[in-house]
């Protein structure tokens, strides 16, 4: 994946959020909480996200609360949200459905 560190304009972020229900802008990052049947299913999702994050060389903040997993994404070295964040967020949505 290209290391695009061009920050997204506010209008781009808002358009992305409208197209991706469940994600919200909080504290300068995009966040989403996923719910799973149990702890094992939540951990399996985390493993899939970790594999995708490693492949993209872009790592989300991950908070695990039994069967709930919250992801937070921001490109720290760009000082805001970039296409790297929205791409990994969309990949996480797809991984949650598997």
Protein Blocks (a to p, Z undefined) as FASTA:
>chain_A
ZZdfbdcdfklmmmmmmmmghiaceehiacdddddfblmlmmmmmmmmmmmmmmnopacd
dddehjaccdddddfknopacfklmmmmmmmmmmmmZZ
